[in-house]
Amino acid sequence: MKINSVVSLAKIKPEILNEIAQQIDCGNKAYYNPKSEELICIPNFNDHYEEEEFKEFLGEEIEKVEDPEFQCITPLESWESFEIMENFAYQLNEGLFKNRLIEALSKRKPFRHFKHLVDHSDFRQDWFDFKQKELEKHVERQLI
């Protein structure tokens, strides 16, 4: 759902960009109206087996976002999330941790292995910061 005009990224408040990035990271769809600066976040129904229940609960919001002024920002595809993890690993300085991350990404269940390594490392906050910036870039690309 795109509107005809291009959203000026300079006009989007950093806190709104941040919130949209956090919402899509949780798997929600974010709908942003650049004129009113209204943001509505709705669970991605593809991920929920109780779709009708959610639609009943979120009926008013669902009707609102059908307005063409709202732009839909979708969560990352799994290949995009993988690419962010890969980019994080490759941008690290050479060392054991970098090598372990790259190895984890080549194994079966790469998301689980990557998360485990990062969560038990001194690079945890670096990962969160990197991921947040990448998510914000994803949001910006969808709003242009």
N, C-alpha and C positions, 0 to 999 in steps of 0.2 A: 504494500500500500504506500505509494509515493505521492507526494504533492507536487504540483507543477513547478513551484519555485524552489530554488536551491537554498538550503539552510546555510546561513553564514556561520561558520564555526567560531568566528571571533565573537559572535553574539551569545553563544552557548556558555552559560556560567560553568566554571570548573566543577562546582559541587553537583550540578545536574549531570555533567559528563561522567563524573565519578560514580554517581548513583546508578546511572544506566549501565555502566560497566559492571558494577557489583550485581545488579539484577540479572543481567544476561549470564554472568558467571554462575549464578544459582539455577540457571536453566529457564528463567522467565523471559517472556517477550516484553519488551518495553515499547510503549507508544508515546511519542513526544510531539507536542504541538508547539512549534517555534513561536507562533504569534502570542499565545497565552502563557507559554513556558510551562504548560501543564504536562506532567508525566504520570502515566498510568502503567502499572506493571501487572501482567497477567500470567499465571502459570501456563507453560506450554502444554496444551492439551494432549499432544502426542505422547507425553510422558505420564499421563494420568489415566487410570482405568475408570475413574468416576467422573468422566467428562460432563455428563448431564448435571450432576450435582454441583460441579464447579460453575457451569454456565448459569445455573439457577442462582447461586450465591453471588456471582459476579455480573449478573445481567445488566445492571446500569452501566458499569464500566465497559462491558463488551459493546453496548450500544454506542457509547461515547466515542470509542476508538474507530468506529465505522465512518466517522466524519473524515472527509478527505484531507483535512488540515493535519491530522495525526500521521506521523511517520512511524512505521514499525521497524524496530531494531531487534533482530533475532539473535538467539544464542549461537555460540560457535558450533560448527560441525566438529566431530571428533578429530578429523584430519587437521583442522585448524588448531585445535588444542594441542595436538601432538607436535605440530610445527612450532608452536610457542615454546614447548618444553625443549625441543631440539635446539631452537635458537638460543635459549637460556644456557643450555649446556655448552654450546660452541662459543659463546661469548665469554665464558669464564677463562681465567688464566690457566695455562697448562698446569696440570697436577693430577694427583690421584683422584680427587673428587670429580673433576671434569671427566676423566676416563671412566669412572664408575657410573656416572650419569649416562654417558654415551652408550656404555655397555648395557645398562638397564633398559634403555630405549630400544635396543635391538632384541631383547628377550621377549618371551611370551608374557602377556599382561604388562606392557610397558608403563601404563598409567600408575598401576599399583606400586611397581618397583621404584619408579621415579619419585612418587609421593613419599614412600618410606625413606628413601635416601635423603631427600630434602628435609623432611620433618625431623630427622635425627642428625642434622648438620648445623654448622654455623652459617650456612647460606640460606636458611629458611626465610628470613626477612627480605634478603636480596631477591629471592624467588617471588615472593608476594609483590614486591615493588615492580619487578620486571613484568610480571603477569598483568598487574593493574595497568601499566603503561600500554601494553600490547592490547588489552581489552579496550582501552580508551581509543586506540588507533582503529580498532575494528568498528567501534561506534561511529567514529568520525567518517570512515569510509562509507558506512551505510547512510549517513546523513547528507552526504554530498550528492 
